[in-house]
Amino acid sequence: MIGKCLIGKTKVKDLLLQKDNRFCVDCNAPNPKWVSANIGVSVCLKCCGVHRSIGSQISKVLFVTLDEWSSDEIDAMIEVGGNSSANYIYEAYFPKGYTKPGPDASHKQ
C-alpha cells in the first residue's frame, strides 16, 4: 500500500510539472503549492484560502508535498488531469468577454 501511495504521489508531482499546472487555476499565479484534489487542479496560497472557505465537501485542499494523500485523492487528481481539463469543464459557459481575476486581485466584491 505504501508503494502504491508513493507511486501515486510521484504521478501527481509529474502532473503538476506540466505547463498548464504550473500556474494557479483560478488567478494564474505562478508555482502553486496547493491542489484541490477532488477537483483536480493546482491553486496558489491565496486561492487555497478561498477553496477552503467553501468547504472540503466542495474542494478538498491539500499541500502538494506535506499533506498525507489518500489513494482516492491521488486517483481523483490524476483522473481529472489538471488545470486544462478542469478549465475546459468549468469555464465552458463563461459569459463572452469575461476574464478571470489575476494574482493581485482582491477577494472583496
TORVOPA-176205 format. One record per atom (N, C-alpha, C): x, y, z; residue in one letter. Coordinates in steps of 0.2 Angstrom, whole numbers, plus 2048, in hexadecimal, padded with zeros to 3 digits. Each point is the difference from the previous one (the first is absolute). Layout:
XYZA...
This chain:
8047FA800M7FC806800M804806800M806800804I804806800I8038017F9I8027FB7FDG8038017F9G7FC8037FBG7F97FE801K7FB8027FBK7FF808801K800802807C7FF807802C8068047FDC8067FD801L8068047FDL8008017F9L7FE7FB7FCI8008007F9I7FA8057FEI7FB800804G7FA8057FEG803807801G803801806K803807801K8058027FBK8047FC7FET8048017FAT7FC8027FAT7FB7FD7FFK7FC8017FAK7FD807801K7FE802806V7FD806801V8058067FFV8067FF803K8058057FFK8028017F8K8007FA7FDD8018017F8D7FB8037FDD7FA7FF802L7FA8047FDL800807802L803802806L800807801L8068047FDL8057FC7FDL8058037FCL7FE8017F9L7FA7FE7FEQ7FE8017F9Q7FF808800Q8018027F9K7FF8087FFK7FA803803K7FA7FD7FFD7FA804802D7FF7FF808D8037FC803N8007FF807N805804804N8048037FDR805804803R7FE807802R7F98017FFF7FD807802F7F97FE803F7FF804805C7F97FF804C7FA8007FBC7FC7FB801V7FA8007FBV7FC806800V7FF803806D7FC805801D8028077FED807802802C8028077FFC8078007FCC8027FA7FEN8068007FCN807802803N800800807A806801804A8057FA7FEA806802800P8057FA7FEP8017FC806P8037FA7FFN8027FB805N7FB7FE805N7FA7FE7FFP7FC7FE805P8027FA804P7FF801807K8037FA804K7FA7FC803K7FA8027FEW7FA7FD803W7FC7FD7FAW7FC7FB802V7FB7FD7FBV7F97FF803V7FB8007FCS7F97FE802S8007F97FDS8017FB804A8017F97FEA7FA7FE7FDA7FA801802N7FA7FD7FDN7FE8047FAN8028067FFI7FF8047FAI8057FF7FBI8067FE802G8067FE7FCG8048067FDG800805804V8048067FEV805803805V8058047FDS805803805S7FE807801S801802806V7FE807803V806803804V800807800C805803804C7FD801807C804802804L7FF801807L7F9805801L8008057FCK7FA805801K7FA7FC7FEK8007FD7FAC7FA7FD7FEC7FE7F9804C8057FD803C7FF7FB805C7FC802805C801806803G7FB802805G7F98017FEG7FF8027FAV7F98007FDV7FD7F9800V8047FB7FDH7FE7FA7FFH7FE7FD807H804801805R7FF7FD807R7FA803803R7FE8077FES7FB803803S7F97FD7FDS8007FD7FAI7FA7FD7FEI7FF7F9802I8047FD804G7FF7FA803G8037FA7FCG8037FB804S8037FA7FDS7FC7FC7FCS7F9800802Q7FB7FC7FCQ8008037F8Q8028067FFI8008037FAI8078007FDI805802804S8078007FDS8057FE806S8037FA7FFK8047FD805K8078037FFK802804804V8078047FFV8057FC803V8067FF7FDL8067FC803L8068047FDL805800805F8078027FEF8037FB7FCF8038027FBV8037FB7FBV8057FB803V804802804T8057FC803T8007FE807T7FC804804L8007FF808L7FA7FC802L7FB8017FDD7FA7FC802D8007F97FED7FC7FC804E7FF7F97FFE7FB7FF7FBE8017FD7FBW7FB7FF7FAW7FD7F8801W7FA8007FFS7FD7F9800S8007FE7F8S8007F97FFS8007FE7F9S7FA8027FCS7FA802803D7FB8027FDD8018087FED804803804E8018077FEE8058007FAE8057FC801I8057FF7FAI7FD7FE7FAI7FB7FB800D7FD7FE7FAD7FC8067FDD7FC803804A7FC8067FEA8048057FCA805802803M8058057FDM8027FE7FAM8027FA7FFI8037FD7FAI7FA7FF7FBI7FB7FE802E7FA7FF7FBE7FE8077FDE7FF805804V7FE8077FDV8068027FBV8067FF802G8058027FBG803807801G7FE804805G803806801G7FB8067FDG804806800N7FC8067FFN7FD8017F9N8037FD7FBS7FD8017F9S7FA7FC800S8007FA802S7FA7FC800S7FA803804S802802806A7FB803804A7FD8077FDA8058047FEN7FD8067FCN7FC7FF7FBN8017FB7FCY7FC7FE7FAY7F97FF803Y7FF7FD805I7F97FE803I7FD806803I804803805Y7FD806804Y8008067FDY8048027FBE7FF8067FCE7FC8007FAE7FD7FA7FFA7FD7FF7F9A7FA8057FFA7FD803805Y7FA804800Y802807802Y806802801F802807802F7FC8057FBF7FE806802P7FD8057FCP8058027FBP7FE8027FAK8058037FBK803806803K807801800G803806802G8027FF807G7FE7FB804Y8027FF807Y8087FE800Y803803805T8077FE801T8017FE807T8047FB802K8017FE806K804805804K800801807P804805804P8077FD7FFP805805801G8077FF800G8027FF807G8077FE801P8037FF806P7FF805805P8008077FED7FF805805D7F9803801D7FB7FC7FEA7F9802801A7FE7FF807A7FC804802S7FD800807S7FB7FB800S7FF7FD806H7FA7FB801H7FA804802H800806801K7FA804802K7FC8017FAK7FA800801Q7FB8027FAQ7FE807800Q
